[in-house]
Amino acid sequence: MFSREIGEQATSKETIIQLKTKLEKSSALKNDPDFVMNLLNLSTEDRQTKVEQQLQVTNSQLELEKIKLQQIEREIELQKTLAERQATQQSSKGETNNLENLIKI
């Protein structure tokens, strides 16, 4: 974006040094250095804003995954508790049946 504004062509493969050299040699910098510097600052701020927004999105996704994990952990804990309760109830029934059988004899 910045290179188009000052009338230069840039590829995504160019290094920062190559872009800096291109900028220093550009007629736009020689003719209106304030414009170029303001444009450069705006471009930098725009890029920083995009990075910060992406970081917020990533952090939000991470928080969502943490919440999902907590829900799964709670569900596992609930299932364990239910299984233990069922085992205890079955054990109690078995003991009651044994006692009844002894009384019948």
N, C-alpha and C positions, 0 to 999 in steps of 0.2 A: 504494500500500500504506500509506504513512505517513498519508495523509489519512483513510483508513478507520479506522485505529487511534485517531485522536483525534476521530472522529465528524464529519468534514468531507467534502464532495464536491469532487473535483478532476478536471479534464479534462487530457488530454495536451497541449492547446493553451495552457494557462495558463503564463505566464512565471514565472520564479523570484520576481520582485517580487510578483506576484499571490499566489503560494503563501505567501510570507513574510507578507504582509498578512493573509491568511486565518489563518495560524498565530498571529500576534500577537493577533488578535481572538477566537481560539477559547477556549471555556470550559475546555477541557482544560489549556491552558497556565496559565490563571489558577488552576485548582483543584490541579494537580499539575505544576509546572514541571519537577521532576526527572524524572518519568516521560516527559514530552514530549521533554526534551533527550536522555535515554537512547535513546528510540525514534528520534529524529532521528540520533543517532550510529550506531545499529545500521543504520539505513536507508542512511546514507552509506557505512558499511563494506561493507555488502552490495553496493551499487552498485560500489564500488571493486574488490571481489573479482571481480565479474562482468566488469568491464572488463579486469582483469589476466588472467583466464582466457581471454577472447576474444583478448587480445594473444598469449598463449601458443599458442593454436590457430593464429592467423594466422602466427606465427613458425615453427611446426612445418610448416605448409603451404608456407611459403616455402622452408624447408630441403629439403623433399621435392622441390619443383620444381627447386631447384639441383642436387640429386643426379640427377634425371632429365636435366637439361641436360648434366651431366658425362658421363653414360652415352651420350647421343646424340653428344656431341663425340668420345668415345672410339671409338664405332662408325664415325663418319665417318673418323677417322684410320686405323682398321683397314682400311676399304674402300679408302682412298687407297693405303695400303701394298700391299695385295693387287693393286690395279690396276697399280701401278708394277712390281711383281714380274712380273706376267703380261706386261706390255709388254716388260720386259727379256728374259724367256724367249723371247718370240716374235721379238725382234730377234736373239737368239743363234741361234735355229733358222734364221733367214733367212741369217745370215752363214755358218753351217755348210753350208747347201744351196748357196750361191754357191761356196764353196770346193770342194765335191764336184763341182760342175758344171765348174769350171775344171780339176780333176784329170782328169776324164773326157775332156776335149778333148785 
